[in-house]
Amino acid sequence: MTTTPIEANPKTPAKSDETRRLILEAAEASLREYGYAALSTRQIAASGGIPLSQIHYHFGSKQGLLTSLFEFQNERLLERQQRMFSDATTSLSTKWDLACQYLDEDLESGYVRVLMELLAAGWSDPKIASIVRDGLGGWTRLIADLARVAEEQLGGLGGFEADEVAALVSGAFLGAEAQLLVGLENTEIPIRRALRRIGDAIRTFETRQG
């Protein structure tokens, strides 16, 4: 990624926001190239044409920068998901189809790579673990809310509670993301097809409900 070098001391709020944006973009690109363990703020500064002092000024450390990156991405995608889930004119099966589409978009955007890198880093870093838990918890709560709506629309969840459905769905997508990220999909492990088949099953229930 090529960016225009910036001055060491931004003087206005607008320029400060632009500096933060450039740093976050450089961090995302560098994280995708090097991974969390091999990444350094110096690499991020070099790839983004950003003074190293500005990374420390805005984020404090590599940990602070990458957790800010995750929070920024996660908040934006949660807003996207919230808009989609709250649309009463869209059927449940269509919402599932869109979630499968978003999975591919999130892989392409680099969000999944950031999530997985920080998830792994969180195994030994309690602060990172806490931030990732909060982010994933937001997704699971959204799914639980949608499951409660589905329970009313479909007349039940097959004996499952909404929170249990949310746990299974979030786990299925998180597992799919991890497997797809390492290229583990073929005719014997049809990850995307299996997820989309759930949408077909929901459509069948919707049809039966009239």
C-alpha contacts under 8 A as a table, 3 or more apart, distances in Angstrom:
res1	aa1	res2	aa2	distance
1	M	26	A	7.34
1	M	29	A	7.14
1	M	47	S	6.87
1	M	48	G	7.00
2	T	47	S	7.35
2	T	48	G	6.58
2	T	49	G	7.70
3	T	22	L	7.76
3	T	48	G	5.71
3	T	49	G	6.11
4	T	48	G	7.87
4	T	49	G	6.36
5	P	48	G	7.37
5	P	49	G	4.45
5	P	50	I	5.70
5	P	51	P	7.96
6	I	19	T	7.46
6	I	49	G	6.98
6	I	50	I	5.92
6	I	51	P	7.27
7	E	10	P	6.51
7	E	50	I	7.93
7	E	51	P	7.39
8	A	50	I	7.93
8	A	51	P	5.82
8	A	53	S	6.99
8	A	54	Q	6.25
9	N	54	Q	7.56
10	P	13	P	7.97
10	P	15	K	5.69
10	P	16	S	5.51
10	P	19	T	7.58
11	K	15	K	6.78
11	K	16	S	7.18
12	T	15	K	5.22
12	T	16	S	6.10
13	P	16	S	4.90
13	P	17	D	6.13
14	A	17	D	5.18
14	A	18	E	6.27
15	K	18	E	4.94
15	K	19	T	6.08
16	S	19	T	5.03
16	S	20	R	6.30
17	D	20	R	5.13
17	D	21	R	6.22
18	E	21	R	5.01
18	E	22	L	6.21
19	T	22	L	5.18
19	T	23	I	6.19
19	T	54	Q	7.96
20	R	23	I	5.09
20	R	24	L	6.13
20	R	58	H	6.91
21	R	24	L	5.14
21	R	25	E	6.16
22	L	25	E	5.12
22	L	26	A	6.15
22	L	48	G	6.93
22	L	50	I	7.95
23	I	26	A	5.10
23	I	27	A	6.06
23	I	44	I	7.55
23	I	45	A	7.57
23	I	48	G	6.79
23	I	50	I	7.12
23	I	55	I	6.89
24	L	27	A	4.97
24	L	28	E	6.18
24	L	65	L	7.38
24	L	66	L	7.98
24	L	69	L	5.88
25	E	28	E	5.21
25	E	29	A	6.32
25	E	48	G	7.82
26	A	29	A	5.18
26	A	30	S	6.05
26	A	44	I	5.70
26	A	45	A	7.45
26	A	47	S	6.29
26	A	48	G	4.96
27	A	30	S	5.12
27	A	31	L	5.89
27	A	44	I	5.53
27	A	65	L	7.59
27	A	66	L	7.04
27	A	69	L	7.64
28	E	31	L	5.14
28	E	32	R	6.25
28	E	69	L	7.40
28	E	110	G	7.28
28	E	114	V	7.22
29	A	32	R	5.32
29	A	33	E	6.40
30	S	33	E	5.03
30	S	34	Y	5.91
30	S	35	G	7.56
30	S	39	L	7.16
30	S	43	Q	7.24
30	S	44	I	6.01
30	S	47	S	7.26
31	L	34	Y	5.34
31	L	35	G	4.83
31	L	36	Y	6.02
31	L	39	L	6.57
31	L	114	V	7.04
32	R	35	G	5.88
32	R	110	G	7.02
32	R	113	R	6.53
32	R	114	V	7.37
34	Y	37	A	7.83
34	Y	38	A	5.73
34	Y	39	L	5.72
35	G	38	A	5.84
35	G	39	L	6.07
35	G	117	E	6.67
36	Y	39	L	5.21
36	Y	117	E	5.85
36	Y	118	L	7.31
36	Y	121	A	7.32
37	A	121	A	7.97
39	L	43	Q	6.80
39	L	44	I	7.81
40	S	43	Q	5.28
40	S	44	I	6.51
40	S	62	K	6.60
41	T	44	I	4.96
41	T	45	A	6.07
41	T	52	L	6.98
41	T	55	I	7.18
41	T	61	S	7.34
41	T	62	K	5.72
42	R	45	A	5.08
42	R	46	A	6.18
42	R	52	L	6.27
43	Q	46	A	5.13
43	Q	47	S	6.12
44	I	47	S	5.27
44	I	48	G	6.14
44	I	50	I	7.88
45	A	48	G	5.34
45	A	49	G	5.84
45	A	50	I	4.66
45	A	51	P	5.94
45	A	52	L	5.34
45	A	55	I	7.38
46	A	49	G	5.29
46	A	50	I	6.51
46	A	51	P	7.99
47	S	50	I	7.80
50	I	54	Q	7.02
50	I	55	I	7.80
51	P	54	Q	5.47
51	P	55	I	7.22
52	L	55	I	5.41
52	L	56	H	6.72
53	S	56	H	5.19
53	S	57	Y	6.01
54	Q	57	Y	4.81
54	Q	58	H	6.01
55	I	58	H	5.39
55	I	59	F	5.69
55	I	60	G	6.71
55	I	61	S	7.31
55	I	65	L	7.53
56	H	59	F	5.36
56	H	60	G	4.16
56	H	61	S	5.79
57	Y	60	G	5.90
59	F	62	K	7.65
59	F	64	G	5.21
59	F	65	L	5.04
59	F	68	S	7.73
60	G	64	G	5.93
60	G	65	L	7.21
61	S	64	G	5.08
61	S	65	L	6.11
62	K	65	L	5.08
62	K	66	L	6.13
63	Q	66	L	5.40
63	Q	67	T	6.08
63	Q	128	I	7.56
64	G	67	T	5.35
64	G	68	S	6.06
65	L	68	S	5.15
65	L	69	L	6.21
66	L	69	L	4.84
66	L	70	F	6.22
66	L	118	L	7.94
67	T	70	F	5.04
67	T	71	E	6.13
67	T	118	L	7.76
67	T	128	I	6.68
67	T	131	I	7.03
68	S	71	E	5.07
68	S	72	F	6.02
69	L	72	F	5.15
69	L	73	Q	6.19
70	F	73	Q	5.22
70	F	74	N	5.83
70	F	111	Y	7.79
70	F	114	V	6.66
70	F	115	L	6.82
71	E	74	N	5.08
71	E	75	E	5.94
71	E	131	I	7.73
71	E	135	G	7.13
72	F	75	E	5.42
72	F	76	R	6.40
73	Q	76	R	5.29
73	Q	77	L	6.29
73	Q	111	Y	6.78
74	N	77	L	5.20
74	N	78	L	5.98
74	N	135	G	6.46
75	E	78	L	5.10
75	E	79	E	6.26
76	R	79	E	5.27
76	R	80	R	6.49
77	L	80	R	4.91
77	L	81	Q	6.17
78	L	81	Q	5.00
78	L	82	Q	5.95
78	L	138	G	7.49
78	L	139	W	6.84
79	E	82	Q	5.02
79	E	83	R	6.24
80	R	83	R	5.35
80	R	84	M	6.45
81	Q	84	M	5.10
81	Q	85	F	6.02
82	Q	85	F	5.15
82	Q	86	S	5.95
82	Q	142	L	7.11
83	R	86	S	5.38
83	R	87	D	6.40
84	M	87	D	5.50
84	M	95	K	6.95
85	F	88	A	7.84
85	F	95	K	6.82
85	F	142	L	7.92
85	F	146	L	6.67
87	D	90	T	5.76
88	A	91	S	7.48
90	T	94	T	6.38
90	T	95	K	6.67
91	S	94	T	5.21
91	S	95	K	6.29
92	L	95	K	5.04
92	L	96	W	6.34
92	L	150	A	7.12
92	L	202	I	7.26
92	L	203	R	7.94
93	S	96	W	5.06
93	S	97	D	6.31
93	S	199	G	5.06
93	S	200	D	7.12
93	S	202	I	5.42
93	S	203	R	5.42
93	S	206	E	7.97
94	T	97	D	4.90
94	T	98	L	6.18
94	T	199	G	7.39
95	K	98	L	5.05
95	K	99	A	6.20
96	W	99	A	4.99
96	W	100	C	6.39
96	W	196	R	7.75
96	W	198	I	7.95
96	W	199	G	5.60
97	D	100	C	5.17
97	D	101	Q	6.35
97	D	196	R	6.56
97	D	199	G	6.10
98	L	101	Q	4.87
98	L	102	Y	6.05
99	A	102	Y	4.96
99	A	103	L	6.26
100	C	103	L	5.09
100	C	104	D	6.96
100	C	192	R	7.58
100	C	195	L	7.06
100	C	196	R	6.69
101	Q	104	D	5.49
101	Q	105	E	6.53
102	Y	105	E	4.84
102	Y	106	D	5.96
103	L	106	D	5.22
103	L	107	L	6.31
103	L	173	F	7.91
103	L	177	E	7.43
104	D	107	L	5.15
104	D	108	E	6.27
105	E	108	E	5.09
105	E	109	S	6.09
106	D	109	S	5.06
106	D	110	G	6.31
106	D	111	Y	5.40
106	D	112	V	5.92
107	L	110	G	5.55
107	L	111	Y	6.33
107	L	112	V	5.29
107	L	113	R	7.17
107	L	177	E	7.49
107	L	181	L	7.30
108	E	111	Y	7.81
109	S	112	V	7.82
110	G	113	R	5.25
110	G	114	V	6.39
111	Y	114	V	5.16
111	Y	115	L	6.16
112	V	115	L	5.00
112	V	116	M	6.07
112	V	177	E	6.71
112	V	181	L	7.69
113	R	116	M	5.21
113	R	117	E	6.04
113	R	181	L	7.29
114	V	117	E	5.24
114	V	118	L	6.18
115	L	118	L	5.30
115	L	119	L	5.91
115	L	132	V	7.65
116	M	119	L	4.89
116	M	120	A	6.17
116	M	178	A	7.09
117	E	120	A	5.34
117	E	121	A	6.22
118	L	121	A	4.80
118	L	122	G	5.88
118	L	128	I	6.71
118	L	129	A	7.73
118	L	132	V	7.14
119	L	122	G	5.07
119	L	123	W	6.98
119	L	128	I	7.75
119	L	129	A	6.78
119	L	132	V	6.46
120	A	123	W	5.58
120	A	124	S	7.99
121	A	124	S	6.01
121	A	125	D	6.12
121	A	128	I	6.92
121	A	129	A	7.55
122	G	125	D	4.67
122	G	126	P	6.06
122	G	127	K	7.30
122	G	128	I	4.89
122	G	129	A	3.99
122	G	130	S	7.74
122	G	132	V	7.52
123	W	126	P	7.35
123	W	129	A	6.66
125	D	128	I	5.53
125	D	129	A	6.17
126	P	129	A	4.90
126	P	130	S	6.09
127	K	130	S	5.17
127	K	131	I	6.48
128	I	131	I	5.21
128	I	132	V	6.19
129	A	132	V	5.20
129	A	133	R	6.04
130	S	133	R	5.11
130	S	134	D	6.23
131	I	134	D	5.12
131	I	135	G	6.25
132	V	135	G	5.02
132	V	136	L	6.11
133	R	136	L	5.24
133	R	137	G	5.79
134	D	137	G	4.98
134	D	138	G	6.34
135	G	138	G	5.32
135	G	139	W	6.87
136	L	139	W	5.17
136	L	140	T	6.32
137	G	140	T	5.05
137	G	141	R	6.15
138	G	141	R	5.28
138	G	142	L	6.41
139	W	142	L	5.22
139	W	143	I	6.38
139	W	170	S	7.47
140	T	143	I	5.09
140	T	144	A	6.14
140	T	166	A	5.67
140	T	167	A	6.70
140	T	170	S	6.10
141	R	144	A	4.99
141	R	145	D	6.23
141	R	166	A	7.39
142	L	145	D	5.20
142	L	146	L	6.36
143	I	146	L	5.03
143	I	147	A	6.06
143	I	166	A	5.19
143	I	169	V	7.70
143	I	170	S	7.64
144	A	147	A	4.91
144	A	148	R	6.35
144	A	162	A	5.31
144	A	163	D	5.29
144	A	165	V	7.02
144	A	166	A	4.84
145	D	148	R	5.25
145	D	149	V	6.64
145	D	162	A	7.53
146	L	149	V	5.08
146	L	150	A	6.22
147	A	150	A	4.85
147	A	151	E	6.04
147	A	162	A	5.11
147	A	163	D	7.83
147	A	165	V	6.82
147	A	166	A	6.96
148	R	151	E	4.98
148	R	152	E	6.59
148	R	162	A	5.59
149	V	152	E	5.33
149	V	153	Q	6.30
150	A	153	Q	4.92
150	A	154	L	5.74
150	A	155	G	7.88
150	A	156	G	7.59
150	A	157	L	7.60
151	E	154	L	5.43
151	E	155	G	5.54
151	E	156	G	4.47
151	E	157	L	5.52
151	E	162	A	7.62
152	E	155	G	5.29
152	E	156	G	6.56
153	Q	156	G	7.87
154	L	157	L	7.34
154	L	205	F	6.84
154	L	206	E	6.85
154	L	209	Q	6.73
156	G	159	G	7.10
157	L	160	F	5.31
157	L	161	E	6.86
157	L	162	A	7.57
160	F	164	E	6.16
160	F	165	V	6.44
161	E	164	E	5.20
161	E	165	V	6.34
162	A	165	V	5.12
162	A	166	A	6.19
163	D	166	A	5.00
163	D	167	A	6.22
164	E	167	A	5.07
164	E	168	L	6.31
165	V	168	L	5.14
165	V	169	V	6.04
166	A	169	V	5.16
166	A	170	S	5.92
167	A	170	S	5.38
167	A	171	G	5.98
168	L	171	G	5.11
168	L	172	A	6.04
169	V	172	A	5.02
169	V	173	F	6.30
170	S	173	F	5.30
170	S	174	L	6.03
171	G	174	L	5.08
171	G	175	G	5.94
172	A	175	G	5.22
172	A	176	A	6.05
173	F	176	A	4.91
173	F	177	E	6.05
174	L	177	E	5.12
174	L	178	A	6.33
175	G	178	A	5.16
175	G	179	Q	6.24
176	A	179	Q	5.17
176	A	180	L	5.96
176	A	191	I	6.40
176	A	192	R	7.83
177	E	180	L	5.18
177	E	181	L	5.95
178	A	181	L	5.23
178	A	182	V	6.80
179	Q	182	V	5.54
179	Q	183	G	6.40
179	Q	184	L	5.06
179	Q	185	E	7.27
180	L	183	G	4.88
180	L	184	L	5.41
180	L	185	E	6.36
180	L	191	I	7.84
181	L	184	L	7.50
184	L	189	I	7.33
185	E	188	E	7.62
185	E	189	I	5.27
185	E	190	P	5.82
185	E	191	I	6.13
186	N	189	I	5.17
186	N	190	P	5.73
187	T	190	P	5.54
190	P	193	R	5.36
190	P	194	A	5.98
191	I	194	A	5.27
191	I	195	L	6.39
192	R	195	L	5.23
192	R	196	R	6.25
193	R	196	R	5.14
193	R	197	R	6.14
194	A	197	R	5.12
194	A	198	I	6.88
195	L	198	I	5.53
195	L	199	G	7.30
196	R	199	G	5.22
196	R	200	D	6.77
197	R	200	D	4.90
197	R	201	A	6.35
198	I	201	A	4.98
198	I	202	I	6.27
199	G	202	I	5.07
199	G	203	R	6.25
200	D	203	R	5.03
200	D	204	T	6.39
201	A	204	T	5.09
201	A	205	F	6.54
202	I	205	F	5.15
202	I	206	E	6.20
203	R	206	E	4.95
203	R	207	T	6.13
204	T	207	T	5.16
204	T	208	R	6.33
205	F	208	R	5.12
205	F	209	Q	6.23
206	E	209	Q	5.08
206	E	210	G	6.49
207	T	210	G	5.12
